[in-house]
Amino acid sequence: MKTLAEGSTSTLEYKGWFSRRINDNVPRPTLEVARSLEESLRVIPSELEVMKQELERKNSELEKRIEKLEEEKMCLSLDVDVQKMEVEKVKKEKRKVEEDRDDLKTHYKKAQASLDKIEKIKHNIGELEAALQGCELRMEQLEAREEKRKGELHHLQNQVGDRDHVMGEALV
């Protein structure tokens, strides 16, 4: 192997030649090749960088999804609050209905007791009317007897008067 030493042994002629030399091992860039060189010179990301970019992309997607889920959660929380208020309203209405039902039951029982009393009173009235009719019939019979007795008494008084008159004439 030949070694070339630069330094004090180099001449001006060598330096000129060295600056003008063409190295056949290094390709010269052309316009077409320049682009492909730029592409090939681009830094190819390492596997770790690729994974890092993928994780960042997934992380971004997950953050967006989390934001979306948080929005849905907030909406659902609002829906839950609305549902809770509606449930409370329905519970209050149910309590009111139950109170009204209990009041109606109480009034029904009172009305039923009143109807029972009315039926008893009707029964008593029926008995009293029957007794009254019996009494009226008895009074009519007694009045009829009284009239008959008055008639008999009047007749007997007339007979007594006639006897007294006959006896008074017989005595005179």
Secondary structure as a PSIPRED ss2 file (coil, helix, strand):
# PSIPRED VFORMAT (PSIPRED V4.0)

   1 M C   1.000  0.000  0.000
   2 K C   1.000  0.000  0.000
   3 T C   1.000  0.000  0.000
   4 L C   1.000  0.000  0.000
   5 A C   1.000  0.000  0.000
   6 E C   1.000  0.000  0.000
   7 G C   1.000  0.000  0.000
   8 S C   1.000  0.000  0.000
   9 T C   1.000  0.000  0.000
  10 S C   1.000  0.000  0.000
  11 T C   1.000  0.000  0.000
  12 L H   0.000  1.000  0.000
  13 E H   0.000  1.000  0.000
  14 Y H   0.000  1.000  0.000
  15 K H   0.000  1.000  0.000
  16 G H   0.000  1.000  0.000
  17 W H   0.000  1.000  0.000
  18 F H   0.000  1.000  0.000
  19 S H   0.000  1.000  0.000
  20 R H   0.000  1.000  0.000
  21 R C   1.000  0.000  0.000
  22 I C   1.000  0.000  0.000
  23 N C   1.000  0.000  0.000
  24 D C   1.000  0.000  0.000
  25 N C   1.000  0.000  0.000
  26 V C   1.000  0.000  0.000
  27 P C   1.000  0.000  0.000
  28 R C   1.000  0.000  0.000
  29 P C   1.000  0.000  0.000
  30 T C   1.000  0.000  0.000
  31 L H   0.000  1.000  0.000
  32 E H   0.000  1.000  0.000
  33 V H   0.000  1.000  0.000
  34 A H   0.000  1.000  0.000
  35 R H   0.000  1.000  0.000
  36 S H   0.000  1.000  0.000
  37 L H   0.000  1.000  0.000
  38 E H   0.000  1.000  0.000
  39 E H   0.000  1.000  0.000
  40 S H   0.000  1.000  0.000
  41 L H   0.000  1.000  0.000
  42 R C   1.000  0.000  0.000
  43 V C   1.000  0.000  0.000
  44 I C   1.000  0.000  0.000
  45 P C   1.000  0.000  0.000
  46 S C   1.000  0.000  0.000
  47 E H   0.000  1.000  0.000
  48 L H   0.000  1.000  0.000
  49 E H   0.000  1.000  0.000
  50 V H   0.000  1.000  0.000
  51 M H   0.000  1.000  0.000
  52 K H   0.000  1.000  0.000
  53 Q H   0.000  1.000  0.000
  54 E H   0.000  1.000  0.000
  55 L H   0.000  1.000  0.000
  56 E H   0.000  1.000  0.000
  57 R H   0.000  1.000  0.000
  58 K H   0.000  1.000  0.000
  59 N H   0.000  1.000  0.000
  60 S H   0.000  1.000  0.000
  61 E H   0.000  1.000  0.000
  62 L H   0.000  1.000  0.000
  63 E H   0.000  1.000  0.000
  64 K H   0.000  1.000  0.000
  65 R H   0.000  1.000  0.000
  66 I H   0.000  1.000  0.000
  67 E H   0.000  1.000  0.000
  68 K H   0.000  1.000  0.000
  69 L H   0.000  1.000  0.000
  70 E H   0.000  1.000  0.000
  71 E H   0.000  1.000  0.000
  72 E H   0.000  1.000  0.000
  73 K H   0.000  1.000  0.000
  74 M H   0.000  1.000  0.000
  75 C H   0.000  1.000  0.000
  76 L H   0.000  1.000  0.000
  77 S H   0.000  1.000  0.000
  78 L H   0.000  1.000  0.000
  79 D H   0.000  1.000  0.000
  80 V H   0.000  1.000  0.000
  81 D H   0.000  1.000  0.000
  82 V H   0.000  1.000  0.000
  83 Q H   0.000  1.000  0.000
  84 K H   0.000  1.000  0.000
  85 M H   0.000  1.000  0.000
  86 E H   0.000  1.000  0.000
  87 V H   0.000  1.000  0.000
  88 E H   0.000  1.000  0.000
  89 K H   0.000  1.000  0.000
  90 V H   0.000  1.000  0.000
  91 K H   0.000  1.000  0.000
  92 K H   0.000  1.000  0.000
  93 E H   0.000  1.000  0.000
  94 K H   0.000  1.000  0.000
  95 R H   0.000  1.000  0.000
  96 K H   0.000  1.000  0.000
  97 V H   0.000  1.000  0.000
  98 E H   0.000  1.000  0.000
  99 E H   0.000  1.000  0.000
 100 D H   0.000  1.000  0.000
 101 R H   0.000  1.000  0.000
 102 D H   0.000  1.000  0.000
 103 D H   0.000  1.000  0.000
 104 L H   0.000  1.000  0.000
 105 K H   0.000  1.000  0.000
 106 T H   0.000  1.000  0.000
 107 H H   0.000  1.000  0.000
 108 Y H   0.000  1.000  0.000
 109 K H   0.000  1.000  0.000
 110 K H   0.000  1.000  0.000
 111 A H   0.000  1.000  0.000
 112 Q H   0.000  1.000  0.000
 113 A H   0.000  1.000  0.000
 114 S H   0.000  1.000  0.000
 115 L H   0.000  1.000  0.000
 116 D H   0.000  1.000  0.000
 117 K H   0.000  1.000  0.000
 118 I H   0.000  1.000  0.000
 119 E H   0.000  1.000  0.000
 120 K H   0.000  1.000  0.000
 121 I H   0.000  1.000  0.000
 122 K H   0.000  1.000  0.000
 123 H H   0.000  1.000  0.000
 124 N H   0.000  1.000  0.000
 125 I H   0.000  1.000  0.000
 126 G H   0.000  1.000  0.000
 127 E H   0.000  1.000  0.000
 128 L H   0.000  1.000  0.000
 129 E H   0.000  1.000  0.000
 130 A H   0.000  1.000  0.000
 131 A H   0.000  1.000  0.000
 132 L H   0.000  1.000  0.000
 133 Q H   0.000  1.000  0.000
 134 G H   0.000  1.000  0.000
 135 C H   0.000  1.000  0.000
 136 E H   0.000  1.000  0.000
 137 L H   0.000  1.000  0.000
 138 R H   0.000  1.000  0.000
 139 M H   0.000  1.000  0.000
 140 E H   0.000  1.000  0.000
 141 Q H   0.000  1.000  0.000
 142 L H   0.000  1.000  0.000
 143 E H   0.000  1.000  0.000
 144 A H   0.000  1.000  0.000
 145 R H   0.000  1.000  0.000
 146 E H   0.000  1.000  0.000
 147 E H   0.000  1.000  0.000
 148 K H   0.000  1.000  0.000
 149 R H   0.000  1.000  0.000
 150 K H   0.000  1.000  0.000
 151 G H   0.000  1.000  0.000
 152 E H   0.000  1.000  0.000
 153 L H   0.000  1.000  0.000
 154 H H   0.000  1.000  0.000
 155 H H   0.000  1.000  0.000
 156 L H   0.000  1.000  0.000
 157 Q H   0.000  1.000  0.000
 158 N H   0.000  1.000  0.000
 159 Q H   0.000  1.000  0.000
 160 V H   0.000  1.000  0.000
 161 G H   0.000  1.000  0.000
 162 D H   0.000  1.000  0.000
 163 R H   0.000  1.000  0.000
 164 D H   0.000  1.000  0.000
 165 H H   0.000  1.000  0.000
 166 V H   0.000  1.000  0.000
 167 M H   0.000  1.000  0.000
 168 G H   0.000  1.000  0.000
 169 E H   0.000  1.000  0.000
 170 A H   0.000  1.000  0.000
 171 L H   0.000  1.000  0.000
 172 V C   1.000  0.000  0.000
